[in-house]
Amino acid sequence: MFLGTIVLLLPLYLQQEPSPGIQRGLESRDPGYRLASARDLATLGGGVSKWLRKQSGKGSPERKRALLLATVLMGGEESWAILDKAARRGSRPTSERAWALFLYGAFHPEAGVDLKKDGKRPASDFERACLLAGLLAQAPSLDEKGVKMLMGRKPGPRTRALAGLLQGLGGGPLPPLAPEMTLQGSRLLASIFPGQSPLTRPLVGAQGKALPRLWREAALRSPPRDLETLRLLIAEGQGGAASLALYEVEADLREPLFGLLNTRLAGADEKAWTWGAAGELRMNLPDEDEEVLDDMEVVGLLSLAKEDLAAAESAGKGRLPGARARMLEGRDLEEDWTAAWILALSGGPDDLELLRLLLERATGPDRAILHPIWQFACRSLGDDAARRNWLSKWARSLGAGRRGFLDREGPRFVAWMLVAKTETADQKAELAGLPEDPSLKRPEHSSGDDLYADLAGLLLSDLYHWDLP
């Protein structure tokens, strides 16, 4: 999770070898179990590093990938050296290097620093795509020359699409118009990046019509649509796209559109996009029910606090009764930290004393969650930039606004490209309904290779997000 930190579960001198359950999970045929076991192994910290070093490179390909992921999640100089070696330049493509290149791009602190060196690591266009997909999580600033270094001499449509996204994240030009679905999708999603100009419907025309309508409708925001058009869009099941139209419509139409969306949308994701956008746009956020705190209200207030802390403090006072009631229920803080944040935002002396006592008693993950909330309550969370960073992090963890939209649909788009024409593409529920792009070649490895399942599992987990501005 965004809010979690790696916590040492046992004294280091006791951690010589992971539990049998974790070790079995690393060998499992279930990709989800492998991923969970790798994460559990990483939380054990330095006490298992010696065991991890000895086991590195041993066992089945699935086990090797899980061990490398655990090493990466553990972090530290030794981990980065292991990852750098696994992602070194090779003469022929292998599934092990494809996995290592993805992890290198996504996690290694020096990824993208030496573009010439990194551009030589991949041995195939698919490996290059894995590297670029990973780099989207760190988004180094790239000029046209840097992009070409990473793309190689003969980039395929998948590599060009990912490079276009990477350039767009840095504020560069959008991917060009092209017949390939991958490039069309890349162009649509990149236009939604904060700071990018919206695409115009006349210019795009029929481009991307085979792709999910959600992507097209969310991207085609110019010229602004009127309320009746958006009402029809919601009725046609495209409320998620209409929620992003809050950024596009004239100021006097925002509140009517928000009211329409708030009453019509049922999905939690779509409501978070709506409330997040409303907060970012400094709209008046309605009190849903004074006695009950809805997390969507917290989404809106977090987004508003980034823009206008005083306005959020004032709006938060009406949510205090609901937040206090939830705090009294004693629910797990990892799942219910939002009530504590409302107390930190707008609470009085008694509320702050409650937070102080909770922090005093908290241990492990609860303390990691409460400490920055307590600092925010004391308005001692660093300078304005540091505070905004935490507010953005909290809001994003709840799926707020356009970043929430991109956090869901961006990894889905990358997974769709990387596992195209494999068994995983047919089995993954999140990829259901996405078309097959005929421009993509057959898989580099066997269509049933579990590499693709591991890639999709990691891409669609909370460990992977684009480095959005």
Secondary structure, DSSP 4 states (H G I P E B T S, - for coil): --S------S-GGG-SS--HHHHHHHH-S-HHHHHHHHHHHHHTGGGGHHHHHHHTT-S-HHHHHHHHHHHHHH-SHHHHHHHHHHTS--SS--HHHHHHHHHHHHH-TTTTTSHHHHHTS-SSHHHHHHHHHHHTTT-----HHHHHHHH-SS--HHHHHHHHHHHHHTT-PPPPP-SSHHHHHHHHHHTTSTTPPPPBHHHHTTTTTTS-HHHHHHH--BSPPPHHHHHHHHHTT-HHHHHHGGGTS-HHHHHHHHHHHHHH---HHHHHHHHHHHHHTTPPPP-S-TTS--HHHHHHHHHHHHH-HHHHHHHHGGGHHHHHHHHHTT--TTT--HHHHHHHHH--HHHHHHHHHHHHH--HHHHHHHHHHHHHHTT-SSSHHHHHHHHHHHHHHTT-HHHHHHHHHHHHHHHHHHTTTSHHHHH-GGGTTPPP-TTSPSPSS-TT-HHHHHHHHHHTSTT------
